[in-house]
Amino acid sequence: MNTTIVAVLLAVLILLGLGVWYFTRRKKSERLRQRFGPEYDKTVEQFRSQERAEKELTGREKRLSKYTIVALPAAERSRYQDSWSRLQERFVDQPDNAVRDAHSLVQEVMRKCGYPLTNFEQSAADLSVDHPHVVENYRTASRIAQRSERTAVTTEELRQALVCYRALFQDLLEREPRSTPTREEDDKVESRLRREKGSNTHPNH
């Protein structure tokens, strides 16, 4: 086998390797985008690197997979809904207390669902795995609630906090959380990427 043939074969192998790497990387990125939604873009912006952001998001998945996240039984969901209705009624006369109660109630539901409650940032990161579309509401509400403990905030800000807490509260009660992506989701992503790859390689007529 002459040198030219060896060089060509090596080049082909390198290109194949790069193609597999690119496809695998793209498949992973697409899956993370689908799962984390707006949290994906926020994390990329925060880390200023897609690679570092995806490492962070994958780490969140791995951490949460160690815990058993469950959906609440109907009776408990109903009881918590009643609790929320009562605290929402109190907001008219005691907005500060209502927001504090909302924070406590959301944390209680999180605990019941199986989420580990450590520090705020870690709790938000854990929530982002199963509730990416409302986790920013949790951050906003918590920031307002914490600030209200140190200084005066407006009733409108407290109302915003209550609305944001409610978004997460409802999502926790209504959605079936999952700590790991399903095989079906992975297959859908892979199938779509293959179709895109095939359409990009069609010869021009």
Secondary structure, DSSP 4 states (H G I P E B T S, - for coil): --HHHHHHHHHHHHHHHHHHHHHHHHHHHHHHHHHHTHHHHHHHHHHT-HHHHHHHHHHHHHHHTTS---PPPHHHHHHHHHHHHHHHHHTTT-HHHHHHHHHHHHHHHHHHHT----SHHHHHHHHHHH-TTTHHHHHHHHHHHHHHHHS---HHHHHHHHHHHHHHHHHHHHS---SS--HHHHHHHHHHHHHHHHHHTPPP-
